[in-house]
Amino acid sequence: MKPTQIKTTLHPRNQHRDRYDFEQLVETSAALKPYVKPNKFGDASIDFANPQAVKTLNQALLKRFYQVAVWDVPKQYLCPPIPGRADYLHYLADLLTDNQLNSESARVLDIGVGANVIYPLIGHHSYGWQFVGADIDAAALRNAQQIVDANDLNNPIGLRLQNNKTAIFNGVIQKGEHFTAAICNPPFHASKADAQAGAQRKWRGLGKSGKTALNFGGQSNELYCEGGEEAFIINMINESQLFATQCIWFTTLVSKATTLPSVYRALKKVGARAVKTIEMQQGQKQSRIVAWTYFK
C-alpha cells in the first residue's frame, strides 16, 4: 500500500488535503467509474483535460463531502476546482473568528456566484452560513437556481441579478441590509486573447497538444474583463466605500502578486481601517486573499 500523500499547502480543515480516494468517490457516485483509469504512475486518476471527467469528479466530491445530491453546469461555464474554493472559505472562517465575529451566524455576499454556485454550497455545509450570490449573467443564475432548488437550499442561499455590468455592489446590496463578509473570485484576464493564451498554457500543462477552446475554462465574463483582475478589484474597492457600514469584511482573491501594490494604494485612498493579506497555495499555484474593513 502506498503512503497517503497529504497536500500540506491546503488549509488544515480542508477535507481535500489527502489524494482523491477514487474507490470511495466511485462508491458515492457510480457515474465517475468510467473516467477512472490508472495514470502513468499506476495510480487511479482521471484525465483532467477532459471537461466531462472533471465535472463528474466535482459531482462526486460535492455529494461525498458536502451532501450536494444534484449539481451540474452547462459545458460553456466554469467548472471550479473544489479544493481551492474550499480553502478560501476556511481562511475566511479564520478571519471572522480572529476578529471575534460569530462565524455560525455569518451572512456572506458572493460576487460572481456563477452557474456553479460553489462557494455557497461549500460554505453553507461547512459553516452553516447564509449566502446571497450575485452575477451579471442571467443564464448562469438560472442554472445556479436549479442547483439550489434541487438541493432544497432556498432558505440559506439567495441569488440576485446584477443588471449593471459596470457595478459590483450597487444594485445588489439593498438599503438597510447587512453582511458579515463579501467574497469574490474576480476575472483574471484583461482580454479574450489573454484568456485564450491562458487556456492554451493550461492545456499544454496537462500534457495535451493542439488547440483548446476558450470555454475549456469558462464563459467570457468569468475569465476576463477590461483591465483584468487589477481593474476589477480596484473598482470593487472604490464601491466598497459606499457600503462601508453594511459589510464588515470585504474580501477578494488576488491571483497575481503584481496586482497587490495597486490594491494597497486603492485601499489607502478609500480609508480602509484594517487590511489583511492571507497567503494561499494549492500545489504549484500561489494565490492570496486580500481583506479590508471600515470598522475599527
C-alpha positions in Angstrom: 0.0 0.0 0.0 1.4 3.4 -1.0 1.6 6.0 1.8 -1.1 8.7 1.8 0.1 11.9 0.3 -1.0 15.0 2.2 -1.5 18.3 0.3 0.1 20.3 3.1 -0.3 23.6 1.3 -4.1 23.4 1.8 -5.8 24.8 4.9 -5.7 22.3 7.9 -9.5 22.0 7.9 -9.7 21.4 4.1 -11.2 17.9 3.5 -9.2 17.6 0.3 -5.7 17.5 1.8 -5.4 13.8 1.0 -5.1 12.5 -2.5 -8.5 11.7 -4.0 -9.8 8.3 -3.0 -11.3 7.3 -6.3 -12.6 4.0 -4.9 -14.5 5.9 -2.3 -15.7 8.5 -4.8 -17.0 5.8 -7.2 -18.9 4.3 -4.3 -20.5 7.7 -3.8 -21.2 8.4 -7.5 -21.1 5.5 -9.9 -21.1 7.9 -12.8 -17.4 8.6 -12.1 -16.3 5.0 -12.7 -15.9 5.1 -16.5 -13.5 8.0 -16.2 -11.2 6.5 -13.6 -8.1 4.9 -15.1 -4.5 4.2 -14.0 -2.2 7.2 -14.7 1.4 6.9 -15.9 2.4 6.2 -12.3 -0.1 3.4 -12.0 -2.4 5.3 -9.6 -6.1 5.6 -10.1 -6.9 9.0 -11.6 -8.9 10.8 -14.3 -8.0 12.7 -17.4 -8.1 16.3 -16.0 -8.1 17.6 -19.6 -11.5 16.0 -20.2 -14.2 18.5 -19.1 -16.8 15.9 -18.6 -14.5 13.8 -16.4 -13.7 16.9 -14.3 -17.4 17.8 -13.9 -18.2 14.2 -12.9 -15.4 14.3 -10.3 -16.8 17.5 -8.9 -20.3 15.9 -8.7 -18.8 13.1 -6.7 -16.8 15.4 -4.4 -19.8 17.6 -3.7 -22.0 14.6 -2.9 -19.4 12.9 -0.7 -18.2 15.8 1.3 -20.9 18.4 1.2 -24.2 16.4 0.8 -25.0 18.1 -2.6 -27.1 15.5 -4.3 -27.6 17.4 -7.6 -25.1 19.6 -9.3 -24.4 20.3 -13.0 -23.1 23.2 -15.1 -23.5 23.7 -18.9 -20.4 22.9 -20.7 -19.5 26.5 -21.5 -19.4 27.5 -17.9 -16.6 27.3 -15.4 -16.1 24.0 -13.6 -14.2 25.1 -10.5 -11.5 23.2 -8.6 -13.2 22.4 -5.3 -10.2 22.1 -3.0 -9.1 25.7 -3.8 -12.6 27.1 -3.4 -12.9 25.4 0.0 -9.6 26.9 1.1 -10.9 30.4 0.6 -13.9 29.7 2.8 -11.8 28.1 5.6 -9.5 31.1 5.7 -12.5 33.4 5.7 -13.8 31.5 8.7 -10.5 32.1 10.5 -10.7 35.8 9.7 -14.1 36.0 11.2 -13.1 34.1 14.3 -9.9 36.0 14.8 -12.0 39.2 14.8 -14.4 37.9 17.4 -17.3 37.6 14.9 -19.8 34.8 15.3 -19.0 32.6 12.3 -22.0 30.4 12.8 -24.4 33.3 12.1 -22.4 34.8 9.2 -24.2 36.2 6.2 -21.9 36.3 3.1 -22.3 38.0 -0.2 -20.7 36.1 -3.2 -19.8 38.5 -6.0 -19.8 36.5 -9.3 -21.5 33.4 -7.9 -21.7 31.9 -11.4 -23.6 28.9 -12.7 -21.8 26.6 -10.3 -22.8 28.4 -7.0 -19.8 26.6 -5.5 -19.0 28.9 -2.6 -22.5 29.0 -1.1 -22.8 25.2 -1.4 -19.5 24.6 0.4 -19.8 27.5 2.8 -23.3 26.6 4.0 -22.5 22.9 4.6 -19.1 23.6 6.3 -20.2 26.5 8.5 -23.9 27.0 8.3 -23.5 30.4 6.7 -26.3 32.2 4.8 -25.4 33.4 1.3 -26.5 35.9 -1.3 -25.0 35.2 -4.7 -24.9 37.9 -7.3 -24.0 37.7 -11.0 -24.4 39.7 -14.2 -25.2 36.6 -16.2 -28.9 35.7 -16.1 -28.4 32.3 -17.7 -25.8 31.4 -15.1 -28.1 32.4 -12.3 -30.9 30.2 -13.8 -28.6 27.2 -13.6 -27.5 28.2 -10.1 -31.1 28.4 -9.1 -31.8 25.0 -10.4 -29.0 23.6 -8.2 -30.3 25.5 -5.2 -33.9 24.2 -5.8 -32.8 20.6 -6.4 -30.9 20.5 -3.1 -33.7 22.4 -1.1 -31.3 25.2 -0.2 -33.6 28.2 -1.0 -33.6 29.3 2.6 -29.8 29.7 3.2 -28.9 30.6 -0.4 -30.5 33.5 -2.3 -29.5 34.7 -5.8 -29.6 38.2 -7.4 -29.0 39.5 -10.9 -26.7 42.5 -11.2 -28.2 44.5 -14.0 -25.4 47.0 -14.3 -22.3 45.3 -15.8 -20.0 48.0 -14.6 -21.2 47.8 -10.9 -20.1 45.5 -8.1 -22.2 46.2 -5.0 -24.5 48.9 -6.4 -27.9 47.3 -7.2 -27.1 44.2 -5.2 -26.7 45.3 -1.6 -30.1 46.7 -0.5 -30.9 49.6 1.7 -30.6 48.6 5.4 -29.1 45.2 4.5 -26.0 43.9 6.3 -23.4 41.3 5.6 -20.7 39.8 7.7 -18.4 39.4 4.7 -18.2 39.7 0.9 -16.2 37.2 -1.2 -15.1 37.4 -4.9 -13.1 35.4 -7.4 -12.6 38.2 -10.0 -12.0 37.7 -13.7 -8.3 37.0 -14.1 -7.6 38.1 -17.7 -7.7 41.5 -19.4 -9.0 40.4 -22.8 -10.3 37.4 -24.8 -6.8 36.9 -26.4 -5.2 36.8 -23.0 -7.8 34.3 -21.8 -7.2 32.1 -24.9 -3.5 32.1 -24.3 -4.0 31.2 -20.7 -6.3 28.3 -21.7 -3.7 27.1 -24.1 -1.0 27.1 -21.4 -3.3 25.1 -19.1 -3.9 22.7 -22.0 -0.2 22.2 -22.6 0.4 21.9 -18.8 -2.0 18.9 -18.9 0.3 17.3 -21.5 -2.0 17.9 -24.4 -1.1 19.2 -27.9 -3.2 21.2 -30.4 -5.6 24.0 -29.6 -8.2 24.0 -26.9 -11.5 26.0 -26.9 -11.8 29.1 -24.7 -14.7 27.5 -22.9 -12.3 24.9 -21.5 -12.1 27.3 -18.6 -15.4 29.2 -18.5 -17.6 32.0 -20.0 -16.1 35.3 -21.1 -17.3 37.2 -18.1 -15.9 34.5 -15.8 -12.5 34.8 -17.4 -11.8 38.4 -18.5 -12.8 42.0 -18.2 -11.4 45.3 -19.4 -8.3 45.9 -17.3 -8.2 42.4 -15.9 -8.0 41.4 -12.3 -6.4 44.7 -11.2 -9.1 47.0 -12.7 -11.9 44.8 -11.3 -10.6 44.7 -7.8 -9.9 48.5 -7.7 -13.5 49.1 -8.9 -14.6 46.7 -6.1 -12.6 48.7 -3.5 -13.9 52.0 -4.7 -17.5 50.8 -4.5 -17.0 49.2 -1.1 -16.6 52.6 0.4 -20.2 53.3 -0.4 -21.3 50.3 1.7 -18.7 50.7 4.5 -21.3 50.3 7.3 -23.2 47.4 5.6 -20.4 44.8 5.3 -17.9 44.1 8.0 -15.2 42.4 5.9 -14.8 42.8 2.1 -12.5 40.2 0.6 -11.3 39.1 -2.8 -8.9 36.6 -4.3 -5.8 38.2 -5.9 -4.1 35.8 -8.3 -1.2 38.0 -9.4 1.3 39.3 -6.9 1.9 42.2 -9.3 -1.6 43.4 -8.6 -1.0 43.9 -4.9 0.7 47.3 -4.9 -2.2 48.9 -6.8 -4.7 47.2 -4.5 -2.9 48.5 -1.4 -2.8 52.1 -2.8 -6.5 51.9 -3.6 -7.3 50.7 -0.1 -5.3 53.5 1.5 -7.1 56.0 -0.7 -10.6 54.9 0.4 -9.6 54.9 4.1 -9.8 51.2 5.0 -9.3 50.9 8.7 -7.6 47.5 8.5 -6.2 45.4 5.6 -5.1 41.8 5.8 -3.4 39.6 3.2 -3.8 35.8 3.6 -1.5 33.7 1.5 -2.9 30.5 -0.1 -1.3 27.7 -2.1 -2.7 24.8 -4.0 0.0 22.6 -5.5 2.2 24.9 -7.5 -0.4 27.6 -7.7 0.0 30.5 -5.3 -2.7 33.0 -4.6 -3.9 35.1 -1.7 -7.0 36.7 -0.2 -7.0 40.5 0.5 -9.5 41.6 3.1 -10.4 45.0 4.3 -12.8 46.7 6.7 -14.0 50.1 7.6 -14.8 49.1 11.1 -12.3 49.5 14.0 
